[in-house]
Amino acid sequence: MTPVDEKKWKIFFLVATSIFMSTLDSSIVNVALPYMMQDLQTDMQTIQWVVLIYLMTISSLLLTFGRLSDIKGRRSVYVLGFAIFVAGSLLCGMARTPQFLIISRAVQGCGASMLMACSPALIVDVFPVQERGKALGMIGAVVAAGLTTGPVVGGLILEYLSWRFIFYINIPIGIAAAIGGIFILKSVHTAQGSYEPMDKTGSVLLIIIISSLIIFLTQLSKWGIASILSLSFAGLCILASICFVANEARSDYPLFDMELLKIKLFLFPVISSAILFAALFVIVFMLPFYLTYPCGFSASKTGLIMIVLFLFLLFVSPVSGMLYDTFGSRRLCMIGMSVLTLSLISLMHIHPSMGVLSIMWRIALAGIGTALYVSPNNTAIMSCVPLSRRGIASGAVATARNIGMVIGVALAGLIFTSSFSTLTNGSTLENYLAAMEPFFMISFKRTMAMGAVLSVFGIVVTFARGKER
């Protein structure tokens, strides 16, 4: 192995460590929420913010840290990201009140956003064009591995130790990775930075835009679309967006380079990525409820079935990355989005009387479709932007993914809740009875239909990107 090959694989391992750690942490936390709720003596409305604040912090700061990595260098942002993530993990483990835990998760989210903003850019920086698809495909497999391993590791920790150890486990790994980053990234030229001024106004406006959007989407079913709170947050989001566009247009060193929107192979893949994750998370959010209520499966059986989706994501992602190097992104992404559409349509025709295998092949399709899509799509985006803007592009990709997830969950919750409540004259899932199964299934099918409409729109947007040069 040549020194160049050795260096790029060291960087790959470093990036893979950060991605595995952040995705593992995310999936472990979801498993531990009931235990946190009991130990901290709080309610579900409060404990959900442990997840929500993490997602909101990451989404709000990704573009800022992506731009900062272009300015200050990916090395400093990446290493500092590990340090903040470790500090946040320590604070989360030490939390004695739900409020302190939520604040600590915001700190952890800040570190995670620094790591996520740099990751794709670092891979593209050090791998040659002909190997980028394979490398980003392998990163996709790492994401799937983290998501798949999380529930298993979380279950073991929760069985024998306190929930606090799901955060403490990050500390030795994060410290080792931060030290490794200091030395490994030292010789990477593109990790040094351009030292241009930072667009602080744009950063603040972007935080307002994304935070108000996420709060509006996640609270819509609770507040109602015409309430003062809903209209206030929607209005704040629109106003901040107008100010952001105006600010970026006149700034000499913008947070987001508006010129990137003129590149079709940047704009359309970013939009379609958000659509893909919105459609995918309709399934990820709704399926556990289907398996728990009409099917009556235990938590462990539900978890094992849900792992099927991520297992296919794990094994197909590297293959799709290698296929990109031969076929490009458009064809693979069209196939991937179509397979996801097929999964959603097939889930519209599912019934609790069917066997477990009938559920598994349907969600396996979602995993295959997502895996075929993500790696080629990300490679296309990162390969079409100038070197000095790869941090911005990397942040935009991750932001689109997170916003897509939130939109998917929010729309699924809104459609299912409103349908189920109407059909059962105001009942909720907390009062679920076997007699409500027909109403559950009607609401479930309506939600899957909405996801299918989203993914069909995604096919149109994917086609509109045009051919790669």
Order of alpha helices (4+ residues) and beta strands (2+ residues): alpha-alpha-alpha-alpha-alpha-alpha-alpha-alpha-alpha-alpha-alpha-alpha-alpha-alpha-alpha-alpha
